[in-house]
Amino acid sequence: MDFEITNNSLSEKHSLSVDSEGVRFSNGALLGARRFRFSEIETVLLSGNHILSFQVGKEVFSIPTRPEDPVHQNVINFLLQEARRSTE
């Protein structure tokens, strides 16, 4: 199963996809999407203004979320569950 958050505005295009293999993040850059295993994720944060961020090494990747959207909540919950499981 694949869960995805997309944020497409005039100035930014982001997407975050979470599946059983890990996370795929795209910020709309020419380099395309980057893929990470859950074990590579060091920190997951959700700010007060609903920006979901995760850290891999010295890089931080962020995407706006909508708290009222059940799909966004599923993505966040699955990401947290799998990131925690990978550290056990």
C-alpha positions, 0 to 999 in steps of 0.5 A: 500500500502506498500513501502520498501527500502532494503540495502543488502551488504556484511556487512549489511542488512537493510530494511525499510517498510512503510505502512498505519499502520506505519514503520517496520525496520530491521537491519538484527539482530537476533531480527528481525524487529521492528514496530513503529507507526507514532506517535512514530517517533520524528524526520526524517532526510536525510543526505547529503550522503543520509542516511535516519534516524528516531528517536523513543525515544532515539534510531535512526534507519538509512538506506542508500537510493538512490536518483535516485530511485523513490521507495526510493523517494516514501518511504521517501515522504510517511514516512514524510507525515504520520509522519507529519500527526500524529503530527497534 
